[in-house]
Amino acid sequence: KVGLDDLSAALGNWRASDLDRAMQDRWNAAVDRATAAPEAQSGSNALATDGQVIGAVQRATGDDAIVVCAAGGLPGELHKLWRARRPGGYHLEYGYSCMGYEIAGGLGVKMAHPSREVIVMVGDGSYMMMNSEIATAVMMGLKLTIVVLDNRHLHVVSEGKSQRVLSKSREIHRLKYVLLSRPVAQHDAKAHQEQRHRGECRKSAQIGR
């Protein structure tokens, strides 16, 4: 806090120049292309990319939604593609790419902002590290929407490992994440395509807790 006070004093009345509107329009157009539904891009009902899932989630949520994420490839995608509509709508842990943070962090965000929709976006490997906090959320009566992106079990981590480890991870990737969450989750569903992504997010938003 002392550092922020000193920085504020040093900056005085300085402010950054206004954003170039044309540049902003070009960037938004690029984001629209990256997050468009697969069928809108290719005329097919293909599996969605991370960017397309982000777009589906954002189209299905309200302006007050807060997205929470931490590890794997998703923070890079969200950093580029998530458009926070209100202050505090973007909560990411960048410091150590802390796997397992997401659901516990989302629980804390919901405690801090009980009236806002909290969307936890998490890869399958990080989800497996600390999904027990779903039970904590249920016991506390705090509702989270958790979007698990299954990229074949720790795929981002596996890319930097030996072929032996990569092969082993492929052997165990066929976990049924919907079944894993079913004992504690109030609503769960598996979604492959854009329409289903949006529909399930809307269903989750309508659940009171």
C-alpha positions in Angstrom: 0.0 0.0 0.0 2.9 2.4 0.8 4.3 1.7 -2.7 1.0 2.5 -4.3 0.7 5.7 -2.4 4.2 6.8 -3.4 3.4 5.9 -7.1 0.2 7.9 -7.0 2.0 10.9 -5.6 4.7 10.6 -8.3 2.2 10.3 -11.1 0.2 13.3 -10.0 -2.4 14.3 -12.6 -0.8 12.2 -15.4 -3.1 10.0 -17.4 -2.7 7.8 -20.4 -3.9 9.0 -23.7 -7.3 7.8 -24.9 -7.3 4.5 -26.8 -7.4 4.8 -30.5 -10.9 3.8 -31.5 -9.9 2.3 -34.8 -7.4 0.1 -33.1 -10.0 -1.0 -30.6 -12.4 -1.9 -33.4 -9.8 -4.0 -35.1 -9.0 -5.8 -31.9 -12.6 -6.5 -31.2 -13.1 -7.9 -34.7 -10.1 -10.2 -34.2 -11.6 -11.4 -30.9 -14.9 -12.0 -32.5 -13.3 -14.2 -35.2 -11.4 -16.2 -32.6 -14.4 -16.8 -30.3 -17.0 -17.4 -33.0 -19.0 -20.6 -32.9 -17.4 -23.4 -34.9 -20.4 -23.7 -37.2 -20.2 -20.0 -37.9 -16.5 -20.4 -38.9 -16.6 -23.6 -41.0 -20.2 -24.5 -41.5 -19.7 -27.7 -39.4 -20.5 -28.8 -35.9 -16.9 -29.5 -35.1 -15.4 -29.7 -31.6 -14.7 -26.2 -30.2 -11.3 -24.7 -29.5 -10.5 -23.1 -26.2 -11.2 -19.7 -27.8 -14.6 -20.8 -29.1 -15.5 -22.2 -25.6 -14.5 -18.8 -24.1 -16.8 -17.1 -26.6 -19.7 -19.5 -25.9 -19.4 -18.9 -22.1 -19.2 -15.2 -22.5 -22.2 -15.1 -24.8 -24.2 -17.1 -22.3 -23.4 -15.0 -19.2 -24.5 -11.6 -18.0 -22.4 -8.4 -17.7 -21.8 -9.0 -14.0 -20.0 -12.4 -14.5 -16.6 -12.9 -13.0 -14.3 -15.4 -14.7 -11.7 -17.3 -12.6 -8.7 -19.2 -13.9 -5.1 -20.0 -13.1 -3.0 -22.7 -14.8 -2.3 -24.3 -18.1 -3.0 -22.8 -21.5 -6.3 -21.1 -20.5 -4.8 -18.0 -18.8 -3.2 -17.0 -22.1 -6.4 -17.5 -24.0 -8.5 -15.6 -21.5 -5.9 -12.8 -21.3 -6.4 -12.3 -25.1 -10.1 -13.1 -25.5 -12.2 -12.6 -22.4 -13.9 -9.1 -22.4 -14.7 -8.0 -18.9 -17.8 -5.9 -19.0 -17.6 -4.6 -15.4 -14.8 -3.8 -13.0 -13.6 -7.0 -11.2 -14.9 -9.3 -13.9 -11.5 -10.9 -14.6 -9.8 -12.9 -11.8 -6.7 -14.8 -12.8 -3.7 -16.1 -10.8 -0.6 -15.3 -12.9 2.2 -15.5 -10.4 3.0 -19.2 -10.3 0.4 -20.8 -12.6 -0.9 -22.5 -9.5 -2.6 -25.8 -10.6 -5.6 -26.5 -8.4 -6.3 -22.8 -7.5 -9.3 -22.4 -9.7 -12.2 -23.9 -7.8 -10.9 -22.8 -4.4 -10.2 -19.4 -5.8 -13.7 -19.2 -7.3 -15.1 -20.0 -3.9 -13.3 -17.1 -2.4 -14.5 -14.8 -5.3 -18.1 -15.9 -4.7 -17.7 -15.1 -1.0 -16.4 -11.7 -1.8 -19.1 -11.1 -4.5 -22.1 -13.2 -3.5 -24.5 -11.4 -5.9 -22.4 -11.9 -9.0 -22.2 -15.0 -11.3 -18.8 -16.7 -10.9 -17.5 -18.8 -13.8 -14.5 -21.0 -13.1 -12.7 -22.1 -16.3 -10.3 -24.9 -15.7 -8.3 -27.6 -17.6 -8.9 -31.3 -16.8 -5.5 -31.7 -15.1 -5.9 -28.7 -12.8 -9.5 -29.8 -12.1 -8.4 -33.2 -10.8 -6.0 -31.5 -8.3 -8.6 -29.8 -6.2 -12.2 -30.6 -7.3 -13.0 -31.5 -3.7 -13.7 -27.8 -3.2 -17.0 -28.3 -5.1 -18.2 -30.1 -1.9 -17.1 -27.1 0.2 -19.1 -24.7 -2.1 -22.2 -26.9 -1.7 -21.8 -27.1 2.1 -21.5 -23.3 2.2 -24.4 -22.8 -0.2 -22.2 -20.9 -2.7 -23.0 -21.5 -6.4 -20.2 -21.7 -8.9 -20.4 -22.4 -12.6 -17.4 -24.7 -13.4 -16.4 -25.2 -17.1 -13.9 -28.0 -17.5 -12.0 -28.1 -20.8 -10.8 -31.6 -21.4 -7.6 -31.5 -23.5 -6.7 -35.1 -23.0 -5.3 -35.0 -19.4 -2.5 -32.6 -18.6 -1.9 -31.9 -22.3 -0.1 -28.6 -21.8 2.2 -30.2 -19.1 2.7 -33.3 -21.2 4.0 -31.2 -24.1 7.1 -30.6 -22.1 7.6 -34.1 -20.9 9.2 -37.2 -22.3 7.4 -39.4 -24.8 7.0 -42.1 -22.1 5.2 -39.7 -19.8 3.1 -38.4 -22.7 2.1 -41.9 -23.7 1.1 -42.7 -20.1 -1.0 -39.6 -19.8 -2.9 -40.6 -22.9 -3.7 -43.9 -21.4 -5.6 -42.3 -18.5 -7.3 -39.3 -20.2 -10.6 -41.0 -20.7 -12.0 -39.9 -17.4 -15.7 -39.0 -17.2 -15.6 -35.6 -15.6 -19.4 -35.3 -15.5 -19.7 -38.5 -13.4 -16.9 -37.3 -11.1 -18.8 -34.1 -10.3 -22.3 -35.7 -10.1 -22.2 -36.7 -6.4 -21.8 -33.0 -5.3 -22.8 -30.8 -8.2 -26.4 -29.5 -8.5 -26.2 -29.5 -12.2 -23.7 -31.1 -14.6 -23.5 -31.8 -18.3 -21.0 -32.6 -21.0 -20.9 -30.3 -24.0 -19.2 -30.7 -27.4 -20.7 -28.0 -29.4 -21.4 -24.2 -29.2 -25.2 -24.5 -28.7 -24.8 -26.9 -25.9 -22.1 -24.8 -24.2 -24.3 -21.8 -24.2 -27.4 -23.8 -23.1 -25.6 -25.4 -20.1 -24.1 -22.1 -19.0 -27.6 -20.5 -19.0 -29.0 -23.4 -17.0 -26.3 -23.0 -14.4 -26.9 -19.2 -14.2 -30.6 -19.9 -13.5 -29.8 -22.1 -10.5 -30.1 -20.1 -7.3 -27.3 -21.8 -5.4 
